[in-house]
Amino acid sequence: MEPFEILEHTADTGFLARGATLEELFEHAALALIQTALDPARAAAYAPRQLTASGETREDLLVNWLNEVLYLLDAGRFVPARFENLWFDGDSVFAQVLGERRDDASHPPRIVVKAVTYHQLRVREHNGQWEAEVYLDI
C-alpha cells in the first residue's frame, strides 16, 4: 500500500496520508506535501534542520506541522529529503530534517501551495493504521 495518494478537489488539491504509527503518518503527510509542491527526487539528505510544531488537537498539530514544512520549502528555500527522530511530547511534534538548499533546476516546482487548510481535514486511526485527509490551498 502506498504511504499517500493525491486527492482531487474542485478548487484545491489534497492527499490521503497513511502510517502504521502517528509518527509515520506525520512523516508521510510531510512527504506528500513536498511532492505536491515540487519534485524532491534529487534532494540530498545532508544539511540538518530542526523542525517543531505545536497544536491543541491532532488536527491542529498536523496542520501546524505541515505549514512548518511548507515554510521550510518556501521561505527557507530548503528541500527536505528525509525526516529522522520524529517524536511527540504532549501537544508538540519534533523532528530532525535532512535535505538541501532548494534549486528549481534540481527540484522542479509543480504547483504553488499557499497553505495547509482545515477544510475537510481528518486525522483518525482506522483498521489498525493512521490516516489523514488533508487539503491544500493552491
Secondary structure as GFF3:
##gff-version 3
##sequence-region A 1 138
A	DSSP	beta_strand	4	8	.	.	.	ID=ss1
A	DSSP	beta_strand	13	19	.	.	.	ID=ss2
A	DSSP	alpha_helix	22	37	.	.	.	ID=ss3
A	DSSP	beta_strand	47	54	.	.	.	ID=ss4
A	DSSP	alpha_helix	58	74	.	.	.	ID=ss5
A	DSSP	beta_strand	78	89	.	.	.	ID=ss6
A	DSSP	beta_strand	92	101	.	.	.	ID=ss7
A	DSSP	beta_strand	115	116	.	.	.	ID=ss8
A	DSSP	beta_strand	122	126	.	.	.	ID=ss9
A	DSSP	beta_strand	129	137	.	.	.	ID=ss10
###
